[in-house]
Amino acid sequence: MSQFPLPTPLKGPAFGSYAPDEVSWLLKDLSHIALEAPTAERERAIQSGAANYAESLPVEYSPSTEYQALYTEAVGRSAVRIATAVGVVTELALSARGNQPVLVSLARAGTPIGILMRRWARQVHGLDLPHFTMSIVRGVGLDQTALRHLGAHFDPARVLFVDGWTGKGAIAGELSSALDKFAASDGVRFPADLAVLADPGHCVSMFGTREDYLIPSACLNSTVSGLVSRTVFNTDHIDQHDFHGAKFYAELAPSDVSNDFLNAISAHYGNVRADVAQQLAEHRATAPTPTWTGWKAVERISTEYGINNVNLVKPGVGETTRVLLRRVPWRVLVNPAARADVAHVLLLAEQRGVPVEEVVDLPYSCVGLIHPQFDKSAVGADGKAVHNA
């Protein structure tokens, strides 16, 4: 283990809007540093290879009234099935770790899911599970300092990594590779299984559902994630023995629905227990394994649309939402049978002038395609897509 002093985790309310007992952030507070860059500038740097996507942050904003209303409607529509999925994945997690898991969610999409799992374990079983959130960056891997912190305080065999959903499975692969690397460098082996609320990409075995429906926490950015930014790995601000960084957007507090979202889901725990038991029994009877059908579909789409870069194909409702909120979208593919579950995606696409194409046999509800030949003409000054007449 590291011979250097390990940094101290952050807690609310000094960092983030979650209660201090619900999550400890294995992150460095970069709130005082200007890291945001316009969408167009970020996309050029990312696609040219000049910068990793985690070196800067997209500009965060308060959602429009119309979009906030869509989010609220989505919470009402999907709260029961999300509560059920939380129950299923938490029961699987408890079984996998002898009722003593240390939940380690992958920031930022995993953080609210980790809190919901912790709440289920407490409400249903009376267990008080430790819950941390840490950074994973595609192309960089897991935060090594955060892993050292976990290894210094817990039996590594208890650790269970948690994320919100799978797309094509890139993070599942990144997690496994990063843990192999850490075992080689530090001699500490963490289990590489990943627990997710939704696994539409068929990339993991521990999941609450494989349906590709809207998880409302994917609709918003920091305002449903404890007012914390996505994680940052920028060596100008992160030393070798620091945690990866993030910002706390305290100024967005008037728009914060982070705890409202948690409460809306956990309020249903009592009345979904029978459904959880039924789905859990089905899960255990079928013992589903990863088939990576999502990755295969992404490769096919990448080729068919002439993109030839799987990193620019973002499958599933959560990933498509992120494309429309944070990247330069080229087009959106929608399964016509799933239109009711992607109303917010259709609204965002309309607002940004992004073409929507119906694809009947799409294995996801929707897929977002990032602009494959990005240049200054791809977006206007306001970040919206523009089209030549």
C-alpha positions in Angstrom: 0.0 0.0 0.0 0.9 3.6 -0.4 3.5 5.0 2.0 2.1 8.5 1.4 -0.6 10.0 3.6 -4.0 9.3 2.0 -6.4 12.2 1.5 -9.6 12.5 3.5 -12.9 11.8 1.8 -15.3 14.7 1.4 -18.8 14.8 2.9 -21.9 16.9 2.7 -22.9 19.6 3.3 -19.4 21.0 2.9 -19.2 19.1 -0.4 -22.4 18.0 -2.2 -26.0 18.1 -1.1 -26.4 14.5 0.1 -26.5 13.8 3.8 -23.0 12.9 5.2 -24.1 9.4 6.2 -25.3 8.5 2.7 -22.1 8.9 0.8 -18.4 9.7 1.3 -16.8 11.3 -1.8 -13.3 9.9 -2.6 -12.7 13.1 -4.6 -10.7 16.3 -4.4 -12.7 19.5 -4.2 -11.9 21.6 -7.3 -14.9 24.0 -6.9 -12.6 27.1 -6.9 -11.1 26.3 -10.3 -12.7 27.3 -13.7 -12.7 24.0 -15.6 -15.8 24.4 -17.8 -15.4 24.7 -21.5 -17.9 25.3 -24.3 -19.3 22.2 -25.8 -17.8 22.9 -29.3 -14.3 23.5 -27.8 -14.5 20.3 -25.7 -15.6 18.2 -28.6 -12.8 19.4 -30.9 -10.2 18.7 -28.2 -11.6 15.2 -27.4 -12.0 14.0 -31.0 -8.6 15.4 -32.1 -6.9 13.5 -29.3 -5.6 16.8 -27.8 -7.4 16.2 -24.5 -9.2 13.4 -22.6 -12.8 14.2 -21.9 -12.2 14.3 -18.2 -9.7 17.1 -18.4 -12.4 19.7 -18.5 -16.1 20.0 -17.7 -19.2 20.8 -19.7 -21.1 23.9 -18.6 -23.7 23.1 -16.1 -27.0 24.9 -16.0 -30.5 24.9 -14.4 -32.9 23.0 -16.6 -35.7 24.8 -18.5 -39.2 24.7 -17.0 -40.4 22.4 -19.8 -37.5 20.0 -19.3 -37.9 20.0 -15.5 -41.6 19.1 -16.0 -40.6 16.2 -18.2 -38.2 15.0 -15.5 -40.9 15.2 -12.9 -43.3 13.2 -15.1 -40.6 10.6 -15.7 -40.0 10.2 -11.9 -43.7 9.6 -11.4 -44.0 7.2 -14.3 -40.9 5.0 -13.4 -40.5 5.3 -9.6 -42.1 1.9 -8.9 -40.1 -0.1 -11.4 -36.9 1.7 -10.4 -37.6 0.9 -6.7 -38.1 -2.8 -7.8 -34.8 -2.8 -9.7 -33.0 -1.3 -6.7 -34.4 -4.0 -4.5 -33.3 -6.8 -6.9 -29.8 -5.5 -7.4 -29.3 -4.8 -3.7 -30.4 -8.4 -2.8 -28.0 -9.7 -5.3 -25.2 -7.5 -3.9 -25.9 -8.7 -0.3 -25.7 -12.3 -1.4 -22.5 -11.7 -3.3 -20.8 -10.2 -0.4 -22.1 -12.1 2.6 -24.4 -9.3 3.7 -21.4 -7.0 4.2 -20.7 -5.2 1.0 -18.8 -2.0 0.9 -20.7 -0.1 -1.8 -18.4 1.9 -4.1 -20.3 3.8 -6.7 -18.7 5.1 -9.8 -19.2 8.9 -10.0 -21.4 10.4 -11.1 -24.2 8.2 -12.5 -23.6 5.5 -9.9 -23.8 7.8 -6.8 -27.6 8.1 -6.5 -27.9 4.3 -7.2 -25.5 3.5 -4.5 -27.4 5.6 -2.0 -30.7 3.9 -3.1 -29.1 0.5 -2.6 -27.8 1.6 0.8 -31.3 2.7 1.8 -32.8 -0.6 0.7 -30.3 -2.5 2.8 -31.1 -0.4 5.8 -34.9 -0.3 5.4 -35.4 -3.9 4.5 -32.6 -5.6 6.4 -31.5 -3.1 9.1 -28.0 -3.1 7.6 -25.8 0.1 7.7 -23.6 -0.3 4.7 -20.5 1.9 4.0 -20.9 3.8 0.8 -18.2 5.7 -1.1 -18.2 7.2 -4.6 -15.0 7.4 -6.7 -13.9 8.3 -10.2 -13.4 6.1 -13.2 -12.2 7.7 -16.5 -12.2 5.9 -19.8 -8.6 5.7 -21.0 -7.3 6.4 -17.5 -9.0 3.9 -15.4 -10.0 3.9 -11.7 -8.6 6.5 -9.3 -5.6 4.6 -7.8 -5.5 6.8 -4.7 -9.1 6.0 -4.0 -8.4 2.3 -4.4 -5.6 2.6 -1.9 -7.9 4.4 0.6 -10.4 1.5 0.3 -7.7 -1.1 0.6 -6.4 0.6 3.7 -9.8 0.6 5.5 -11.6 -2.5 4.3 -11.2 -6.1 3.3 -11.0 -5.7 -0.5 -13.2 -8.8 -0.9 -16.1 -6.8 0.5 -15.9 -4.0 -2.0 -18.6 -4.0 -4.7 -18.5 -1.4 -7.5 -21.9 0.2 -8.5 -23.0 2.1 -11.6 -26.2 3.4 -12.9 -26.5 1.5 -16.1 -24.5 -0.1 -18.9 -24.4 1.2 -22.4 -22.1 -0.8 -24.6 -20.1 -2.1 -21.7 -17.0 0.2 -21.9 -17.0 0.9 -18.2 -17.3 -2.7 -17.2 -14.3 -3.5 -19.4 -12.4 -0.4 -18.0 -13.1 -1.5 -14.4 -11.8 -5.0 -15.0 -8.6 -3.7 -16.7 -8.0 -1.1 -14.0 -8.4 -3.6 -11.2 -5.9 -6.0 -12.9 -3.4 -3.1 -13.1 -3.9 -2.2 -9.5 -3.3 -5.8 -8.4 -0.1 -5.8 -10.3 1.1 -2.4 -8.9 -0.1 -2.7 -5.3 -0.6 -6.4 -4.7 -4.2 -5.8 -3.7 -7.0 -7.6 -5.6 -10.5 -6.1 -5.7 -13.4 -8.2 -7.2 -14.2 -7.0 -10.7 -17.9 -7.7 -10.7 -20.1 -4.6 -11.3 -23.6 -4.1 -9.9 -25.9 -1.8 -12.0 -29.5 -0.7 -11.8 -30.0 -1.4 -15.5 -28.1 -3.6 -17.9 -29.6 -3.0 -21.4 -26.2 -3.8 -22.9 -26.1 -7.3 -21.4 -22.6 -6.6 -20.0 -22.9 -7.7 -16.4 -24.5 -10.5 -14.3 -25.5 -8.3 -11.3 -28.4 -6.0 -12.3 -31.8 -4.9 -11.4 -33.3 -5.0 -14.9 -32.2 -5.3 -18.5 -35.0 -3.1 -19.8 -33.8 0.1 -21.5 -36.1 2.7 -19.9 -35.5 6.1 -18.5 -33.7 6.3 -15.2 -34.7 9.9 -14.3 -31.3 10.6 -12.7 -29.9 10.4 -16.3 -32.2 13.3 -17.3 -30.3 16.0 -15.4 -26.7 16.7 -14.5 -25.5 17.8 -11.1 -29.0 18.8 -10.0 -29.9 15.2 -9.5 -26.4 14.1 -8.4 -25.8 15.9 -5.2 -24.8 19.1 -7.1 -21.5 17.6 -7.9 -19.9 17.7 -11.4 -18.7 14.7 -13.3 -15.2 13.8 -12.2 -12.0 15.5 -13.5 -8.6 14.0 -14.1 -6.4 16.9 -15.0 -2.8 16.7 -13.9 -2.6 20.5 -13.7 -4.8 20.2 -10.6 -4.5 16.6 -9.5 -1.2 15.4 -8.0 0.0 11.8 -8.1 -1.3 11.1 -4.5 -4.6 13.1 -4.8 -8.0 11.7 -5.5 -9.5 12.6 -8.9 -11.4 15.9 -8.7 -14.9 17.3 -9.0 -16.7 20.5 -8.4 -19.6 21.3 -6.0 -22.1 23.6 -7.7 -23.6 25.1 -4.6 -25.0 28.0 -6.7 -27.4 25.5 -8.4 -29.1 24.7 -5.1 -32.5 26.3 -6.1 -32.8 23.7 -8.9 -31.5 20.7 -6.8 -33.8 17.7 -6.8 -31.1 15.2 -5.7 -32.7 14.2 -2.4 -36.2 14.5 -3.8 -35.3 11.9 -6.4 -34.0 9.5 -3.7 -37.1 10.0 -1.6 -39.4 9.5 -4.5 -37.9 6.1 -5.2 -37.3 4.8 -1.7 -40.9 5.7 -0.7 -42.0 2.7 -2.7 -39.7 0.1 -1.1 -42.4 -1.2 1.2 -44.8 -2.0 -1.5 -42.5 -3.6 -4.1 -41.0 -6.3 -1.8 -43.2 -9.1 -3.3 -42.2 -8.1 -6.9 -38.6 -7.9 -5.9 -38.8 -11.5 -4.4 -40.4 -12.8 -7.6 -37.8 -11.1 -9.9 -35.0 -12.2 -7.7 -36.1 -15.8 -7.9 -36.4 -15.6 -11.7 -32.9 -14.0 -11.8 -31.4 -16.8 -9.7 -33.1 -19.5 -11.7 -31.9 -18.3 -15.0 -28.4 -17.1 -13.8 -28.0 -14.6 -16.6 -24.5 -14.0 -17.9 -23.1 -11.2 -20.1 -23.6 -11.8 -23.8 -22.4 -8.4 -24.9 -25.2 -8.0 -27.4 -25.0 -4.2 -26.8 -21.4 -4.1 -27.9 -22.2 -6.1 -31.0 -25.0 -3.7 -31.9 -22.8 -0.7 -31.4 -20.2 -2.1 -33.7 -22.8 -2.7 -36.4 -24.2 0.8 -36.1 -20.7 2.3 -36.2 -20.1 0.5 -39.5 -23.6 1.1 -41.0 -23.5 4.8 -40.4 -19.9 5.3 -41.6 -18.7 6.4 -38.2 -16.1 3.7 -37.7 -15.5 4.7 -34.0 -17.5 2.9 -31.3 -16.7 5.7 -28.9 -19.0 8.0 -30.9 -22.0 5.5 -30.6 -23.8 5.9 -27.2 -26.5 3.3 -26.8 -29.4 3.4 -24.3 -31.6 6.0 -22.8 -29.0 7.2 -20.3 -26.2 7.5 -22.8 -28.3 9.2 -25.4 -29.4 11.8 -22.9 -25.8 12.5 -22.1 -25.0 13.0 -25.8 -27.7 15.6 -26.1 -26.8 17.4 -22.9 -23.0 17.3 -23.0 -21.7 16.4 -26.5 -22.2 17.5 -30.1 -25.0 15.2 -31.3 -25.2 14.1 -35.0 -28.4 12.1 -34.9 -30.6 10.0 -32.6 -31.9 6.5 -33.4 -35.1 5.6 -31.7 -37.0 2.3 -31.5 -40.6 3.3 -32.4 -42.0 0.9 -29.8 -40.2 2.8 -27.0 -41.3 6.4 -27.8 -43.1 6.8 -24.5 -40.0 6.1 -22.6 -37.8 8.6 -24.6 -40.0 11.7 -24.5 -37.3 13.7 -22.9 -34.8 12.5 -25.6 -37.2 13.6 -28.4 -37.6 17.0 -26.7 -33.9 17.5 -26.3 -33.3 16.5 -30.0 -35.9 19.0 -31.1 -34.4 21.8 -29.0 -31.0 21.1 -30.5 -32.1 20.6 -34.0 -30.9 17.0 -34.1 -32.4 14.6 -36.6 -34.3 11.6 -35.1 -34.4 8.4 -37.1 -36.7 5.4 -36.3 -35.1 2.0 -36.4 -37.5 -0.9 -35.9 -35.1 -3.6 -34.8 -33.0 -1.4 -32.5 -31.9 -3.5 -29.4 -32.1 -0.3 -27.3 -34.8 2.2 -26.8 -32.6 4.8 -28.4 -29.0 5.4 -29.5 -27.2 8.7 -29.6 -24.6 9.3 -32.3 -21.9 12.0 -31.6 -21.0 14.1 -34.7 -18.3 12.0 -36.4 -16.6 14.8 -38.3 -16.7 17.5 -35.8 -15.6 21.0 -36.8 -16.8 24.5 -36.0 -19.8 24.2 -38.3 -21.3 21.4 -36.3 -22.7 23.6 -33.6 -23.6 27.3 -33.3 -22.3 29.7 -30.7 -25.2 28.7 -28.4 -24.2 25.0 -28.6 -27.1 24.0 -30.8 -26.7 22.0 -33.9 -26.9 24.1 -37.1 -27.5 22.8 -40.6 -26.5 24.2 -44.0 -29.4 25.2 -46.1 
